[in-house]
Amino acid sequence: MKKQNLSFKALMEILFISTRLGLTSFGGPVAHLGYFHNEYIRKRKWLDEKSYADLVALCQFLPGPASSQVGIGIGVMRAGVLGGIVSFIGFTLPSVIALIVFALILQGVDVADAGWIHGLKIVAVAVVAHAILGMAQKLTPDLKRKTLALLALVITLLWQTAFTQVGVILLAAFIGFLLYKENTNTDDADLQVPVSKPFAIVCLSLFFGLLVLLPILRETTALNWIAMFDSFYRSGSLVFGGGHVVLPLLEREFVPTGWMTEEAFLAGYGAAQAVPGPLFTFAAYLGAVMNGWQGGLLATIAIFLPAFLLIFGTLPFWDALRRNPKIKGSLMGVNAAVVGILISAFYQPIWTSSILAPIDFALAAILFTMLVYYKVPPWIVVITGAIGGSLMTLI
């Protein structure tokens, strides 16, 4: 009974702290990691510095929302699987609710010709370009990985199907295995995780099984919810580097296919910049626009499910995996390929639908400079872009 009370107390503590972080953590994934470090490591000492650094390293290797995965991982190591789920709910639910409400309010409002919408398109160019450049510097530092990124870029740009991205990822993993199997860089930090290896194997099997099965079900059925779940699940499975870089993948999934207008898409992206918590909750807005609040919940579950499965599946094996040069080589290849995939999606449709005239490029350059060199908070960049887009309609 005492153990149950301690476990319940730990879960309530995790829920309280993660909810407070979910209400106050602005600034994107890097800022979130700083908030986590201050709250969980410095103040409460739930993990030591080495364990926290090791957890962050693992989440940087994995696709999905890195800051959310770190939060889930801290919850897991504090109170097991339930701790991870509770930590996620607290950190994510505030922004999910806010974005679903925004989507329901926006329905029926005609924003197609609004100048501020075009300004948000240009904001998207600046924000995604910044994110991809940062990823490219970290994930493609040598000529081999630059070539892998180029190969992925060309293939995904010329053959845009639901299966292309998965095929490119698998090919890159194999090439990375061949190219970097002699890599010997290792880490000394030790990570203790209260998750069993059989449970982890089930999670990893489910992750890869859904990645293969969902596109097949989508093609063989006419069910909209399966198509939605597949699009969000695949986006959550293939994105490295945080929420900003999921934008081009989600836009490619839903705008050209007619699920929603580009104007509605970018209005929601602007709102997502203005709320705290993980930017992946943008999916809640998209789902709500397409299918009401039920669609918002479905989209949230689908896009975050890969993060859960990968964290639960890899944490028990991380000590061994991170020391295995062959596995690390495959991950290096995958990381490089994802850079190419995102550049492809950045060009079409983000760039081609936003930069239509010299003045558009000028505004994009101003916003990019504000974000990268002047370190202006993203929400100010969003407001500046919306105002700039409105002013351009008067010129």
BAKOL-297899 format. One line per field, with one value per residue (C-alpha): y, x negated, z negated; residue in three letters. Coordinates in pm, 1 decimal. Example, Ala and Ser with C-alpha at 12.3 -4.5 7.8 and 13.67 -1.06 7.14 Angstrom:
c2	c(-450.0 / -106.0);
c1	c(-1230.0 / -1367.0);
c3	c(-780.0 / -714.0);
resn	c(ALA / SER);
***
This chain:
c2	c(0.0 / 234.9 / 163.4 / 238.9 / 566.7 / 664.1 / 576.8 / 782.1 / 1071.1 / 1053.1 / 1053.5 / 1355.8 / 1537.3 / 1465.3 / 1580.0 / 1903.9 / 1998.0 / 1896.5 / 2088.0 / 2398.2 / 2356.3 / 2300.9 / 2633.8 / 2836.4 / 2676.1 / 2903.3 / 2913.0 / 2573.1 / 2246.1 / 2388.5 / 2623.4 / 2334.2 / 2133.4 / 2429.7 / 2447.7 / 2072.1 / 2094.1 / 2376.6 / 2210.7 / 1838.9 / 1832.1 / 2149.2 / 2199.1 / 1847.0 / 1631.7 / 1355.2 / 1266.5 / 1344.2 / 1558.0 / 1261.0 / 1072.4 / 1381.0 / 1445.0 / 1080.5 / 1100.1 / 1417.0 / 1244.9 / 952.1 / 1180.2 / 1370.8 / 1040.3 / 942.3 / 1093.4 / 1286.1 / 1582.0 / 1576.7 / 1787.7 / 1585.2 / 1263.6 / 1395.5 / 1482.8 / 1135.6 / 976.8 / 1170.6 / 1061.5 / 698.3 / 700.8 / 866.7 / 647.7 / 392.0 / 382.3 / 560.0 / 833.4 / 887.0 / 907.5 / 1149.8 / 1367.8 / 1384.9 / 1472.2 / 1756.2 / 1909.9 / 1869.5 / 1907.2 / 2287.6 / 2366.2 / 2086.6 / 2238.5 / 2591.7 / 2490.3 / 2279.3 / 2574.8 / 2805.9 / 2568.2 / 2550.5 / 2930.2 / 2975.8 / 2743.7 / 2938.2 / 3243.5 / 3325.9 / 3399.3 / 3316.0 / 3673.1 / 3803.0 / 3967.3 / 3840.4 / 3484.1 / 3549.2 / 3698.7 / 3374.6 / 3179.2 / 3386.1 / 3334.4 / 2961.2 / 3000.1 / 3174.2 / 2940.7 / 2615.3 / 2734.2 / 2813.1 / 2472.3 / 2281.7 / 2472.5 / 2389.1 / 2023.2 / 2009.3 / 2141.7 / 1875.8 / 1578.8 / 1614.5 / 1728.0 / 1517.0 / 1459.0 / 1109.6 / 1229.3 / 1535.4 / 1296.2 / 1084.2 / 1397.5 / 1494.0 / 1146.4 / 1164.3 / 1514.1 / 1409.1 / 1091.1 / 1251.1 / 1554.3 / 1345.8 / 1062.0 / 1200.0 / 899.7 / 773.2 / 496.4 / 701.3 / 849.2 / 513.6 / 355.8 / 634.2 / 600.7 / 224.0 / 268.5 / 536.0 / 311.9 / 37.2 / 274.7 / 431.9 / 84.0 / 14.5 / 351.4 / 399.4 / 50.0 / 110.5 / 423.8 / 388.7 / 702.3 / 596.5 / 745.7 / 661.4 / 775.3 / 505.0 / 506.6 / 306.0 / 252.6 / 80.6 / -66.3 / -436.0 / -545.5 / -762.5 / -459.2 / -254.5 / -512.9 / -500.9 / -119.2 / -124.3 / -394.6 / -184.7 / 126.2 / -38.4 / -245.1 / 61.3 / 246.5 / -29.2 / -133.5 / 204.0 / 307.6 / -33.8 / 3.4 / 354.9 / 231.9 / -64.8 / 111.9 / 429.2 / 524.8 / 888.3 / 828.9 / 570.5 / 813.6 / 1085.3 / 855.0 / 737.8 / 1091.4 / 1210.8 / 890.3 / 893.4 / 1260.9 / 1193.7 / 893.8 / 1063.5 / 1409.1 / 1479.6 / 1808.2 / 1925.0 / 2076.0 / 2342.4 / 2087.9 / 1891.0 / 2182.7 / 2101.2 / 1733.3 / 1807.5 / 2068.1 / 1820.3 / 1563.0 / 1781.7 / 2088.0 / 1944.3 / 1651.6 / 1887.8 / 1807.2 / 2179.5 / 2512.4 / 2651.5 / 2962.5 / 2759.4 / 2558.2 / 2863.8 / 3040.8 / 2745.1 / 2747.0 / 3107.2 / 3015.7 / 2722.2 / 2962.9 / 3169.0 / 2889.7 / 2718.3 / 2351.9 / 2131.7 / 2260.9 / 1911.2 / 2000.2 / 2187.6 / 1848.9 / 1902.3 / 2214.3 / 2036.5 / 1743.9 / 1975.7 / 2172.1 / 1847.7 / 1657.9 / 1864.2 / 1806.3 / 1430.1 / 1480.5 / 1698.1 / 1422.9 / 1158.2 / 1370.7 / 1435.7 / 1065.8 / 970.5 / 1222.1 / 1157.4 / 777.9 / 717.5 / 922.9 / 700.6 / 375.8 / 477.8 / 601.9 / 297.4 / 72.7 / 214.3 / 329.2 / -24.2 / -95.2 / 246.6 / 158.7 / -121.0 / 53.9 / 372.4 / 171.1 / -37.5 / 133.3 / -49.6 / 70.3 / 417.4 / 411.8 / 331.6 / 619.2 / 854.2 / 754.3 / 803.2 / 1146.7 / 1258.0 / 1130.3 / 1314.2 / 1641.2 / 1575.5 / 1481.0 / 1803.4 / 2020.4 / 1859.3 / 1931.9 / 2284.3 / 2361.7 / 2211.9 / 2341.7 / 2591.4 / 2798.1 / 2771.3 / 2887.4 / 3169.8 / 3347.7 / 3487.8 / 3827.7 / 4014.6 / 4180.1 / 3835.9 / 3735.1 / 4064.4 / 4004.1 / 3645.2 / 3769.8 / 4021.3 / 3756.1 / 3507.7 / 3767.3 / 3852.7 / 3486.0 / 3372.8 / 3670.1 / 3900.9 / 3603.5 / 3752.9 / 3520.3 / 3323.9 / 3472.4 / 3823.7 / 3699.2 / 3560.2 / 3892.4 / 4083.5 / 3854.0 / 3890.6 / 4271.5 / 4272.0 / 4058.6 / 4293.6 / 4599.5 / 4439.5 / 4426.4 / 4806.5 / 4851.4);
c1	c(0.0 / -284.5 / -451.2 / -124.5 / -88.5 / -445.0 / -380.4 / -59.2 / -238.4 / -517.9 / -264.0 / -80.3 / -411.1 / -507.7 / -164.8 / -179.6 / -531.3 / -488.9 / -158.2 / -325.5 / -599.0 / -333.6 / -174.5 / -497.4 / -752.2 / -775.0 / -1059.8 / -1078.4 / -1258.4 / -1597.8 / -1433.4 / -1222.6 / -1537.0 / -1664.3 / -1339.3 / -1356.0 / -1714.6 / -1636.8 / -1325.2 / -1404.8 / -1784.4 / -1897.1 / -1604.5 / -1474.9 / -1776.9 / -1560.6 / -1853.4 / -2222.8 / -2386.4 / -2531.8 / -2203.5 / -2018.4 / -2279.5 / -2254.1 / -1875.7 / -1896.2 / -2148.4 / -1912.0 / -1618.9 / -1832.5 / -1904.7 / -1538.0 / -1276.8 / -993.3 / -958.5 / -1288.3 / -1177.0 / -857.4 / -1058.5 / -1297.5 / -999.2 / -851.3 / -1189.0 / -1226.4 / -877.8 / -962.8 / -1278.4 / -1093.1 / -779.5 / -788.7 / -563.0 / -275.8 / -518.0 / -608.3 / -242.8 / -155.9 / -456.4 / -346.9 / 13.8 / -88.5 / -334.4 / -115.2 / 250.4 / 257.4 / 147.4 / 366.1 / 676.3 / 582.0 / 524.9 / 841.4 / 1044.4 / 873.4 / 954.5 / 1321.3 / 1342.9 / 1172.9 / 1412.6 / 1647.9 / 1420.0 / 1293.1 / 921.5 / 824.3 / 749.4 / 609.9 / 268.4 / 159.1 / 198.0 / -56.0 / -280.2 / -254.5 / -356.1 / -673.7 / -730.6 / -715.8 / -992.8 / -1220.6 / -1149.7 / -1181.2 / -1495.0 / -1655.6 / -1563.4 / -1690.1 / -2018.3 / -2081.1 / -2002.7 / -2223.9 / -2523.3 / -2484.0 / -2365.0 / -2560.6 / -2909.9 / -3103.2 / -3085.1 / -2935.1 / -2636.5 / -2595.8 / -2573.4 / -2314.9 / -2107.8 / -2132.6 / -2018.1 / -1719.0 / -1637.7 / -1634.0 / -1431.3 / -1163.1 / -1135.2 / -1081.0 / -869.0 / -621.7 / -429.3 / -333.1 / -593.7 / -886.5 / -990.9 / -989.2 / -1188.7 / -1446.8 / -1485.4 / -1542.9 / -1792.6 / -1978.2 / -1994.5 / -2154.9 / -2403.2 / -2486.7 / -2550.4 / -2796.9 / -2971.4 / -3001.1 / -3011.6 / -3368.1 / -3269.9 / -3410.6 / -3290.9 / -3125.0 / -2978.7 / -3046.7 / -2720.8 / -2505.7 / -2127.3 / -1897.6 / -1544.0 / -1246.9 / -1109.5 / -1138.2 / -1309.8 / -1013.3 / -784.0 / -1042.6 / -1054.6 / -674.4 / -689.1 / -958.9 / -772.2 / -455.5 / -642.7 / -781.7 / -468.2 / -244.0 / -490.0 / -453.8 / -92.7 / 81.5 / -5.9 / 117.4 / 445.7 / 480.0 / 451.3 / 688.4 / 963.3 / 1162.8 / 1170.3 / 1077.9 / 965.1 / 710.1 / 574.3 / 552.6 / 387.1 / 136.0 / 38.0 / -13.1 / -182.4 / -425.6 / -507.6 / -575.8 / -791.3 / -1018.0 / -1086.9 / -1419.7 / -1499.2 / -1177.3 / -845.5 / -947.2 / -1068.0 / -740.8 / -566.7 / -667.0 / -582.2 / -238.3 / -167.9 / -256.4 / -23.5 / 284.5 / 280.1 / 214.9 / 448.1 / 738.2 / 784.2 / 759.9 / 670.1 / 321.3 / 466.4 / 625.3 / 303.6 / 84.7 / 330.9 / 298.4 / -79.9 / -83.2 / 135.6 / -91.9 / -385.4 / -196.6 / -119.0 / -361.2 / -454.7 / -561.7 / -500.8 / -389.5 / -54.3 / 4.8 / 144.6 / 434.3 / 532.5 / 509.9 / 718.2 / 981.1 / 1009.4 / 1069.3 / 1290.7 / 1379.2 / 1244.9 / 1246.5 / 1012.4 / 791.2 / 752.5 / 694.0 / 424.2 / 253.7 / 244.2 / 120.1 / -164.8 / -292.4 / -247.9 / -584.4 / -759.2 / -612.4 / -689.5 / -1048.1 / -1123.1 / -967.2 / -1136.1 / -1487.9 / -1552.8 / -1613.0 / -1860.8 / -2023.8 / -2339.2 / -2413.5 / -2287.5 / -2487.1 / -2808.2 / -2738.4 / -2913.2 / -2700.5 / -2371.3 / -2513.7 / -2620.8 / -2266.0 / -2131.8 / -2388.3 / -2268.6 / -1903.8 / -1972.9 / -2142.5 / -1857.6 / -1597.9 / -1780.1 / -1733.5 / -1367.2 / -1299.4 / -1478.3 / -1261.5 / -944.1 / -1069.7 / -1098.3 / -761.4 / -521.5 / -661.1 / -890.2 / -696.3 / -370.1 / -518.9 / -800.6 / -614.7 / -784.9 / -1102.6 / -919.5 / -830.8 / -1196.8 / -1291.0 / -1044.6 / -1166.1 / -1526.0 / -1425.8 / -1239.0 / -1525.7 / -1775.3 / -1552.6 / -1523.5 / -1883.1 / -2107.5 / -1905.9 / -1764.1 / -1415.1 / -1153.6 / -954.3 / -620.0 / -749.5 / -871.4 / -521.1 / -354.6 / -606.5 / -539.7 / -162.0 / -191.9 / -434.2 / -197.9 / 90.4 / -115.7 / -222.5 / 141.2 / 145.6 / -156.9);
c3	c(0.0 / -88.1 / 247.0 / 430.1 / 241.9 / 329.8 / 693.7 / 700.0 / 532.1 / 791.3 / 1077.4 / 935.3 / 889.0 / 1250.6 / 1372.7 / 1175.2 / 1284.9 / 1649.9 / 1674.3 / 1537.0 / 1798.7 / 2067.7 / 1976.6 / 1967.6 / 2205.1 / 2508.0 / 2757.9 / 2928.1 / 2854.3 / 2758.1 / 2508.8 / 2375.8 / 2301.4 / 2102.0 / 1903.7 / 1836.7 / 1719.8 / 1481.2 / 1336.2 / 1337.5 / 1303.4 / 1130.3 / 891.7 / 827.4 / 921.1 / 1069.8 / 1298.0 / 1283.1 / 1551.2 / 1739.9 / 1753.0 / 1874.0 / 2143.9 / 2250.3 / 2271.9 / 2480.7 / 2711.2 / 2761.6 / 2844.9 / 3095.4 / 3270.3 / 3285.6 / 3516.8 / 3359.7 / 3120.5 / 2930.3 / 2634.3 / 2587.9 / 2599.1 / 2335.1 / 2116.0 / 2168.3 / 2091.1 / 1765.6 / 1664.9 / 1748.5 / 1537.8 / 1252.3 / 1244.3 / 1524.2 / 1832.7 / 1654.0 / 1553.4 / 1918.6 / 2021.5 / 1740.7 / 1820.8 / 2185.3 / 2097.2 / 1869.7 / 2113.5 / 2423.6 / 2325.7 / 2272.2 / 2628.5 / 2774.3 / 2613.8 / 2723.9 / 3087.4 / 3115.1 / 2982.0 / 3231.5 / 3518.6 / 3422.4 / 3399.5 / 3736.6 / 3920.3 / 4142.7 / 4155.5 / 4505.2 / 4478.8 / 4837.7 / 4947.0 / 4619.9 / 4654.4 / 4313.6 / 4439.0 / 4714.3 / 4448.3 / 4249.5 / 4558.4 / 4572.2 / 4199.4 / 4267.9 / 4527.8 / 4276.9 / 3984.9 / 4179.7 / 4362.8 / 4028.6 / 3887.0 / 4191.3 / 4201.7 / 3837.2 / 3899.3 / 4207.6 / 4013.6 / 3744.5 / 3947.8 / 4275.7 / 4168.9 / 4422.6 / 4798.4 / 4768.5 / 4569.2 / 4790.7 / 5087.4 / 4905.1 / 4837.4 / 5206.0 / 5313.2 / 5078.0 / 5204.4 / 5569.9 / 5515.6 / 5297.1 / 5523.1 / 5837.7 / 5691.1 / 5439.1 / 5305.9 / 4961.2 / 4987.8 / 5119.6 / 4785.2 / 4606.6 / 4891.0 / 4884.2 / 4506.4 / 4530.9 / 4814.3 / 4618.3 / 4310.4 / 4519.9 / 4685.2 / 4347.4 / 4208.3 / 4490.8 / 4474.5 / 4098.4 / 3951.4 / 3828.6 / 3636.3 / 3283.4 / 3103.1 / 2776.0 / 2462.2 / 2099.3 / 1936.2 / 1780.3 / 1801.0 / 1572.6 / 1706.9 / 1532.3 / 1858.5 / 1946.6 / 2267.3 / 2383.2 / 2357.8 / 2547.6 / 2827.9 / 2859.1 / 2888.2 / 3156.4 / 3351.6 / 3336.0 / 3452.0 / 3766.9 / 3824.1 / 3832.8 / 4055.7 / 4317.1 / 4256.0 / 4247.4 / 4607.6 / 4726.0 / 4536.4 / 4672.8 / 5030.9 / 4982.9 / 4786.9 / 4834.0 / 4466.6 / 4405.7 / 4047.9 / 4162.3 / 4422.0 / 4155.0 / 3903.8 / 4164.7 / 4266.5 / 3911.0 / 3795.7 / 4089.5 / 4033.2 / 3665.7 / 3758.7 / 4010.7 / 3872.3 / 3704.8 / 3534.8 / 3370.9 / 3460.7 / 3713.0 / 3965.1 / 3953.6 / 4126.6 / 4486.4 / 4443.1 / 4300.4 / 4566.4 / 4839.2 / 4680.9 / 4646.4 / 4873.0 / 5224.8 / 5149.1 / 5076.3 / 4707.6 / 4626.9 / 4784.6 / 4756.4 / 4592.7 / 4311.7 / 4275.0 / 4226.8 / 3998.9 / 3765.0 / 3796.1 / 3680.0 / 3382.5 / 3297.4 / 3275.1 / 3017.9 / 2768.9 / 2528.0 / 2539.0 / 2832.6 / 3185.2 / 3286.3 / 3127.9 / 3454.4 / 3558.7 / 3315.7 / 3508.3 / 3844.5 / 3725.2 / 3578.1 / 3903.6 / 4095.1 / 3850.0 / 3546.2 / 3195.3 / 3252.4 / 3548.0 / 3330.6 / 3072.3 / 3341.2 / 3505.1 / 3170.7 / 3085.0 / 3433.1 / 3454.8 / 3100.3 / 3101.8 / 3278.5 / 3008.3 / 2736.4 / 2915.7 / 2989.2 / 2637.4 / 2471.9 / 2727.7 / 2722.8 / 2365.0 / 2227.9 / 2509.3 / 2534.2 / 2342.4 / 2587.7 / 2899.4 / 2855.7 / 2821.5 / 3134.8 / 3428.3 / 3687.7 / 3542.1 / 3497.9 / 3863.5 / 3977.9 / 3768.7 / 3921.5 / 4268.7 / 4174.4 / 4026.6 / 4348.3 / 4566.3 / 4358.3 / 4429.3 / 4801.5 / 4755.2 / 4570.5 / 4826.4 / 5094.1 / 4897.7 / 4819.8 / 5190.8 / 5284.3 / 5158.0 / 4900.7 / 5123.9 / 5449.6 / 5288.9 / 5081.1 / 5267.6 / 5567.6 / 5610.0 / 5507.2 / 5217.1 / 5080.5 / 5083.2 / 4917.3 / 4632.7 / 4596.0 / 4568.5 / 4300.0 / 4099.3 / 4136.2 / 4011.6 / 3714.7 / 3621.3 / 3680.2 / 3612.3 / 3386.9 / 3190.4 / 3189.6 / 3028.7 / 3289.9 / 3186.2 / 3262.3 / 3602.4 / 3667.2 / 3579.1 / 3792.0 / 4088.6 / 4053.4 / 4039.3 / 4333.0 / 4540.4 / 4465.0 / 4560.2 / 4889.8 / 5000.4 / 4981.1 / 5207.3);
resn	c(MET / LYS / LYS / GLN / ASN / LEU / SER / PHE / LYS / ALA / LEU / MET / GLU / ILE / LEU / PHE / ILE / SER / THR / ARG / LEU / GLY / LEU / THR / SER / PHE / GLY / GLY / PRO / VAL / ALA / HIS / LEU / GLY / TYR / PHE / HIS / ASN / GLU / TYR / ILE / ARG / LYS / ARG / LYS / TRP / LEU / ASP / GLU / LYS / SER / TYR / ALA / ASP / LEU / VAL / ALA / LEU / CYS / GLN / PHE / LEU / PRO / GLY / PRO / ALA / SER / SER / GLN / VAL / GLY / ILE / GLY / ILE / GLY / VAL / MET / ARG / ALA / GLY / VAL / LEU / GLY / GLY / ILE / VAL / SER / PHE / ILE / GLY / PHE / THR / LEU / PRO / SER / VAL / ILE / ALA / LEU / ILE / VAL / PHE / ALA / LEU / ILE / LEU / GLN / GLY / VAL / ASP / VAL / ALA / ASP / ALA / GLY / TRP / ILE / HIS / GLY / LEU / LYS / ILE / VAL / ALA / VAL / ALA / VAL / VAL / ALA / HIS / ALA / ILE / LEU / GLY / MET / ALA / GLN / LYS / LEU / THR / PRO / ASP / LEU / LYS / ARG / LYS / THR / LEU / ALA / LEU / LEU / ALA / LEU / VAL / ILE / THR / LEU / LEU / TRP / GLN / THR / ALA / PHE / THR / GLN / VAL / GLY / VAL / ILE / LEU / LEU / ALA / ALA / PHE / ILE / GLY / PHE / LEU / LEU / TYR / LYS / GLU / ASN / THR / ASN / THR / ASP / ASP / ALA / ASP / LEU / GLN / VAL / PRO / VAL / SER / LYS / PRO / PHE / ALA / ILE / VAL / CYS / LEU / SER / LEU / PHE / PHE / GLY / LEU / LEU / VAL / LEU / LEU / PRO / ILE / LEU / ARG / GLU / THR / THR / ALA / LEU / ASN / TRP / ILE / ALA / MET / PHE / ASP / SER / PHE / TYR / ARG / SER / GLY / SER / LEU / VAL / PHE / GLY / GLY / GLY / HIS / VAL / VAL / LEU / PRO / LEU / LEU / GLU / ARG / GLU / PHE / VAL / PRO / THR / GLY / TRP / MET / THR / GLU / GLU / ALA / PHE / LEU / ALA / GLY / TYR / GLY / ALA / ALA / GLN / ALA / VAL / PRO / GLY / PRO / LEU / PHE / THR / PHE / ALA / ALA / TYR / LEU / GLY / ALA / VAL / MET / ASN / GLY / TRP / GLN / GLY / GLY / LEU / LEU / ALA / THR / ILE / ALA / ILE / PHE / LEU / PRO / ALA / PHE / LEU / LEU / ILE / PHE / GLY / THR / LEU / PRO / PHE / TRP / ASP / ALA / LEU / ARG / ARG / ASN / PRO / LYS / ILE / LYS / GLY / SER / LEU / MET / GLY / VAL / ASN / ALA / ALA / VAL / VAL / GLY / ILE / LEU / ILE / SER / ALA / PHE / TYR / GLN / PRO / ILE / TRP / THR / SER / SER / ILE / LEU / ALA / PRO / ILE / ASP / PHE / ALA / LEU / ALA / ALA / ILE / LEU / PHE / THR / MET / LEU / VAL / TYR / TYR / LYS / VAL / PRO / PRO / TRP / ILE / VAL / VAL / ILE / THR / GLY / ALA / ILE / GLY / GLY / SER / LEU / MET / THR / LEU / ILE);
***
